Amino acid sequence: MRQQYLINNSLGLHVMPSKRIALAAEAFDCDMQLWLGEKCGNPKKMIEIVKLGVKGGATVTLETKGVDEQEAQKVIGELLSQG
């Protein structure tokens, strides 16, 4: 399952929002990937989110695959949109 999200936080996905996303993502069993253009990171790892360099106003794609993929999209998608 793939869905795009607009990053509304003007500072982008810096350390604090990345930490919240990673902590929430760890609760899910499904495989996840977060895409910014051609760059990809594991949203279960804060450092990989930060390394993507997502700026405010950017659009990212969250890909989930597995048992709880829909719930993961809902929860992680909300956090991505909130920043």
C-alpha positions in Angstrom: 0.0 0.0 0.0 1.4 3.4 -1.0 0.2 6.8 -0.1 1.6 10.3 -0.4 1.7 12.9 2.4 2.4 16.6 2.3 4.8 17.7 5.1 3.0 20.7 6.7 5.7 21.4 9.3 7.7 24.4 8.0 10.9 22.9 9.5 10.3 19.5 7.8 11.1 16.2 9.4 13.8 17.2 11.8 14.9 15.2 14.9 11.7 15.6 17.1 9.1 14.7 14.5 11.3 11.9 13.2 11.6 10.5 16.7 7.8 10.5 17.1 7.4 8.8 13.7 10.0 6.1 14.4 8.6 5.3 17.9 5.1 4.9 16.4 6.3 2.9 13.4 8.1 0.4 15.7 4.6 -0.7 17.0 3.7 -2.2 13.6 4.7 -5.6 12.2 4.4 -4.6 8.5 7.4 -3.6 6.4 7.6 0.1 5.7 9.6 2.5 3.5 9.5 6.2 3.3 10.4 7.8 0.0 11.4 11.3 -0.9 11.9 11.3 -4.6 14.4 8.6 -5.3 15.7 8.5 -1.7 14.3 5.9 0.6 14.5 5.3 4.4 13.1 3.0 7.0 10.6 5.0 9.1 11.2 2.6 12.0 14.7 4.2 12.3 14.9 7.9 13.3 18.3 8.5 11.7 17.1 7.2 8.3 14.1 9.6 8.4 16.4 12.6 9.3 18.9 11.6 6.6 16.2 11.9 3.9 16.4 15.7 4.5 12.6 16.2 4.2 11.8 20.0 4.1 8.5 21.6 4.9 6.2 21.6 1.9 7.7 18.4 0.5 5.6 15.4 -0.5 6.7 12.0 0.7 5.4 8.5 -0.1 4.9 6.0 2.6 4.9 2.4 1.5 3.6 -0.3 3.8 3.3 -4.1 3.2 2.0 -6.6 5.7 -0.6 -7.6 8.2 -1.3 -4.2 9.8 -0.4 -2.0 6.7 -3.7 0.0 6.7 -3.4 0.9 10.4 0.2 1.8 9.9 -0.7 4.1 7.0 -3.3 5.8 9.2 -1.1 6.4 12.2 2.2 7.2 10.4 0.4 9.2 7.8 -1.1 11.5 10.5 2.3 12.0 12.0 3.8 12.8 8.6 1.2 15.4 7.9 1.5 17.0 11.3 5.2 17.1 11.2 
